[in-house]
Amino acid sequence: MGPYVRIILRYGVGAILGYEVGDQLSNDPDVVTAATVAATALVGVATEGAYYLARRFGWER
């Protein structure tokens, strides 16, 4: 997941703040690690939230 996070950081921050800042952040291992952990947590929360909704509304089999 690290390479995807690097790409997102490079282009996302590059579009907002400029290409040099995006390149610096995507090459910083601490920033990439923190963003990877945050992205992983977000995916986990979204999955558990979808499962909760499925159970609540009877969508699960």
C-alpha positions in Angstrom: 0.0 0.0 0.0 3.0 2.3 0.5 3.6 2.9 -3.2 -0.1 4.0 -3.7 0.2 6.3 -0.7 3.3 7.9 -2.2 1.6 8.5 -5.5 -1.5 10.0 -3.7 0.8 12.2 -1.6 2.8 13.4 -4.5 -0.1 14.4 -6.7 -2.5 15.4 -4.0 -0.1 17.7 -2.2 1.5 18.7 -5.5 -1.8 19.9 -6.8 -2.5 22.0 -3.7 0.9 23.3 -2.6 3.2 22.8 -5.6 5.2 20.0 -7.1 8.3 20.4 -5.0 6.4 20.1 -1.7 4.6 17.0 -3.0 7.8 15.4 -4.1 9.4 16.1 -0.7 6.5 14.7 1.3 6.3 11.6 -0.9 10.0 10.9 -0.3 9.8 11.3 3.5 9.4 7.8 5.0 7.8 9.1 8.2 5.0 10.9 6.2 4.5 7.8 4.0 4.3 5.5 7.0 1.8 7.8 8.8 -0.3 8.2 5.6 -0.3 4.4 5.1 -1.5 3.7 8.7 -4.2 6.4 8.3 -5.3 4.9 4.9 -5.4 1.4 6.4 -7.4 2.5 9.4 -9.9 4.3 7.1 -10.4 1.2 5.0 -11.0 -0.8 8.1 -13.5 1.6 9.6 -15.3 1.8 6.2 -15.5 -2.0 6.1 -16.8 -2.3 9.6 -19.3 0.5 9.0 -20.7 -1.2 5.9 -21.0 -4.5 7.9 -22.8 -2.7 10.7 -25.3 -1.2 8.2 -25.8 -4.6 6.5 -26.6 -6.2 9.9 -28.9 -3.4 11.0 -30.9 -3.2 7.8 -30.9 -7.0 7.1 -28.8 -6.9 4.0 -26.5 -9.8 5.1 -27.4 -13.3 4.2 
